Structures are given as C-alpha cells and as structure tokens.
Amino acid sequence: MSYGDDIVRLSDLRAAGVCWRAGGRPFLIRHGLDPRDFLKNGMSAEKLLATKDSIAERVVEVSRGRKKR
C-alpha cells in the first residue's frame, strides 16, 4: 500500500488516541525522529511506517481515513 506524500500531523495522532507526552513524543524519540519537527511540519506516513511500529501503523491509518472524508 502506498501513502505517497501523506503528511501525518498532531491532530492525526490525537484522533488515533495517542497521547503526545506518554505515547507520541517517546515513540518519535525511540525511533530517532525529531519531535519538534513533527510538531512544526508533520511527518510523512512512509517515514513513520518505516519504523514498523504499531503506533505508527495506527496513526497512519487514522490519518489516511480522515483525509478520505
């Protein structure tokens, strides 16, 4: 499945039920991704999925579903 240029933002993280402080920020740090850059610019779905983490998969799916509306 290709996500092209999909950008995942904080609002997508929240919509997926992921708390920023307890889940989102630690997830990004754990995978060597910049939390400040994520907050400012969002992050590509492909970059998040490359972590092969279930949090990333859930957030990308929610983001994708929200964009289809």
N, C-alpha and C positions, 0 to 999 in steps of 0.2 A: 504494500500500500504506500503510495507516495503522498507526501504532505506539501510538496513544493515549497512555496515561500510563506507558509503559515507561520505567523508570529504568535507565540503564547505570551499572555500578559498576566499581571497580578490578579485581575478580575477573573481570569480563567482558573487560576489556582484556587481562588476563594470559591468559585462556583463548583469546583470539584471536591470541596470540603476539606481542603488542605490549609491548615493554619500557617501563616507566614513564619512566626517565631519558632514554633515547635516542629514544623514539618518542611516548609518550603525553603527557608534560609539554610537550615542544616543539610537538606538534600543537595542544594547547589554547592555548598562548601565541600561536602563529602565527595562530590564528583569533579572538583577543581573548577567549578564555574563561578563567575563573578556575580554575587547577589546584587550589588549596586547597579551593575549594567543591566541585569534582569529588570530591576525596578524602573530604571530610566527608559530602556529601549525594548523590553520584552526579549524573547529568545526564540530562535527558530525551533519548530517542532522536531525537525530532524536532529538538531543538536541535543535536544532533551532525550529523544528516543535512543540516541547512540549510547546513553548511559545504561540502557537495558534494565532500568529500574521501574518497579510497578507504579511508583508515584508519577513518574514521567508519563507512562502509558495512560494512566487515568486522566491526568491533566490534559494531555493532548487530545484524547477522545472527547472530553468535555468541551475543549476549545473548538474542536472541529464541528461538533454538534451545534454549538452556539452560532458559529459562522454560517451554517446552513439555513438558519431561520430567515 
